[in-house]
Amino acid sequence: MKWVTIFSLVILLNFAESRILHKRDHDGHNEEHPTDLDLSMLLGNVYTKLGENFRYVAMIIFAQNLQLCPFEEQAQRVKYVTELAEICAKGALRGECGQTVMTVAMDEMCRRPENAEKYPWHEDCCGKARADRYACFTAHQLTDPNAVPAYKIPEASEICKSHSEDSIAFKLNYVHEVARRHLKMYPPALTSIAHNFDDIAEECCKDLEAASQCFSEKMPAHVTNLRLVSAIHKHNCYILNKFGERALKATKLIQICQKIPAASFKNIHEIVLGITHQHKTCCSGDMMGCMIERLELTTKTCKKKDEISVKLKECCDKEILDQTTCIVHMENDEKPADLSPQVREYIEDPNVCKHFADEGDAHLAKFTCDYAKRHPEFSTQLLLRISKGYQDLLTKSCAGENSHDSLVKGEDELKKEIESSVKLMKKTCDAFENLGPCLFENKMLMKYTKKMPQVTVESLIKITTGMASVGQKCCKVPQEKQMSCSDGGLALVIEEMCEKLPANFSNEKVAHCCSDSYGHQRSCFTSLGPDETYVPPKLSVDSFHFTDVLCDSLSSEALIYKQQAFLINLVKQKLDITEEELTKVNSEFGAMREHCCKADNHAECFTVEGPKLIEKCLVLLGIQAAVHVQVDV
C-alpha cells in the first residue's frame, strides 16, 4: 500500500457548542425536544437531501452491520427502505416517516429471523432498546481482515456486462463489497468512491476490446485511493480511542490551521469542535449520524465560504456529497501576506504566564495554531511535539521566579527538536536515494528486528515494507511536503503495528511507544535501541527453510520474503550484529543460492548445503550452535 498524509478534513462553521455536546441516541431521535439535527435524521428528510444516493447510503448501513449476508438479500432491504423513504419524502403520514433512517434500517435488519444462523448474537441485539440495539450491532462487527473473503475485481468483460445491464445494481454491489470490508469508511467518501468506479467502467467499456487494458491502467490508482481513505478514517478513530479526544482535537487544530491560515481563531475553534464531534459519531459506528453531521456542517461552511477560504467556492458549487469530498482534498491556502514570520509574543510577552494560568488549553491552542499557520512544511506530529514542549516549558518556567529567562533558554530546546526532525528527514531520504528501495528496506528490517525481536517474521516484514513505501513515496515529493508525507505515512504504519501487538506483549519499551503519546510515537520508535532484555530462542528445525523458491527470479516476492526471513532469524540470534557481519552473511547466502540453483536437483543441494550455510553464518556471528535445517520440496 502506498502511504501519503492527506488527512481527512471537512470544513465546518457555526456548529454551536451546545449542539456539539447535545446528547442523542445513536438509534432514534429525541421526540420530546427534537433539534434540527434530529429532524434531519428522519427518513423522508434524508431522502430529500440525498436523492438517488439514498440507496447507496442504505446499503452501507446494511453491509457494515450484516457483513456476511449476500448482496441479493441486502439489495431487498435497500429496496424496501428506499421505497419507504421516497413515500415519506412526498409527505406520507405513515408511522415510519416519524422515525430516523437508522431506526427503520435496524428494524429491517431485525425483521428476518434467519439471520440468527449467520449471527448468533442477532436475537439478543434485536431484543434491546433502540440505542442499545445499535450499539450491540456495532460491537459485533467483524473486524478481522480475514472474516470476509478478499474482494477480487471481476474480469473486464463481466464488469462491462453488469454495468450495461443495470448501472444502479452495479454500483450497489460495489458499495456492498467495499462497505462490508471497510467498517470505518464514511458514507460520503464510500459513495464517492463507488461513483468513481462507475465512471471508470463507463469509460473503459466504450471499447470492449481494449477494456481489460483500460481497467488495468485505471484501477491501481482507484484501489490505492480506496485503501488510503479507509486507512485515514480508521486512523481518526485510532487517535480518538487510543489517545483520547484532546489528542484528536489537537491534531485537527493543526491540520485546519495549516489548511486555512487566513481564518480567525474563533472560526477555527468552532471547526475543531465540529470535526471532533463528527469523528466521535463516525467512530461509534453511527454512519448515518456521521453522514448527516458532515453534510449539514459542510452546508454551513459553504454559506461562509468567502470568509474562510478563496478555494471553497469551487467545492461549494458541486452537489452536496461531492462538496465534502472536494473540501477534504482541497489544497492548503497560501499564507497571508501580512502574517508575521514568527510568534515571539508567546515567549517575550511579560504576561504570558498569566495568559497560561487564566486560559490553560485555550492559550496552548492559540500558540499551536499560530505556529502551524506559519509552518505548513511541518508535520502534524512535529507540531504536536512543539505544542507539548511549549506546555512543559510554561509549566516549568512559570513556576520559577525568573520566568522570562527560563522561557528564552527553554526555547532553544524547542528549536533543537525542530532541527532534529528536519535532519532526520534529510538523512532518511539520502539513505533511500543511495541504497534504493530493496537495500533500504533491509536496513530498516535489521534495525527494527533489533528494536522488537519478539515480533513475528511476517509482521516485521510488513512493517518495514510499509516504511520503505513511505520513503519511496515521500522522498519524491517537494521538500516542503516531505515531512508531512513521511510522518503521516509512518503514523499509519505504526498504528497497524501497535494495534496487532498482543495484550501480553513482553517488550515494555515498544508498548510504551505505542500508547504514551500520539505526537511522539514516531520519534519514540526512532530512538529505541536493541532490546537488551531479549533472550534469543534456541534454533530449531523450524528456524530456517530453504526451498525451490530461492531459485525464482531476483524480483520474485517469494524469494525476497525468504531472504528477509533468513535475515530476521539471524538478527534475532544476535541483536548486536554489525553491517560488516551482515554483508558477509548475505554473501554466503547468495553463494549457496547460486550454487544450488545451478544444480540438477535443487532440493537435494539445499539439503546438503543449507546446514553448512547456517553453521558458517553462526561461526561468522560468533554463535556456536548446531542446527537442523528443514527443506521444503
Secondary structure, DSSP 4 states (H G I P E B T S, - for coil): ----------------HHHHT----SSS--SSS--HHHHHTBHHHHHHHHGGGHHHHHHHHHHHHSTTS-HHHHHHHHHHHHHHHHHHHTT---GGGGSBHHHHHHHHHHS-TTHHHH-TTHHHHHTS-HHHHHHHHHHT---STTTSPPP-PPPHHHHHHHHHH-HHHHHHHHHHHHHTT-TT--HHHHHHHHHHHHHHHHHHTTSGGGHHHHHHHHHHHHHHHHHHHHHHHHHHHHHHHHH-HHHHHHHHHHHHHHH-TTS-HHHHHHHHHHHHHHHHHHHTT-HHHHHHHHHHHHHHHHHTHHHH-TTHHHHHTS-HHHHHHHHHTPPPPPPPTT--S--THHHH-TTHHHHHHHHTHHHHHHHHHHHHHH-TTS-HHHHHHHHHHHHHHHHHHTTSS-HHHHHHHHHHHHHHHHHHHHHHHHHHHHHHHHHHHHHHHHHHHHHHHHH-TTS-HHHHHHHHHHHHHHHHHHTTS-HHHHHHHHHHHHHHHHHHHHHHS-TT-S-HHHHHHHHS-STTHHHHHHH----TT--PPPP-TTS-EE-GGGGS-TT-HHHHHHHHHHHHHHHHH-TT--HHHHHHHHHHHHHHHHHHHHSS-HHHHHHHHHHHHHHHHHHHTT-------EE--
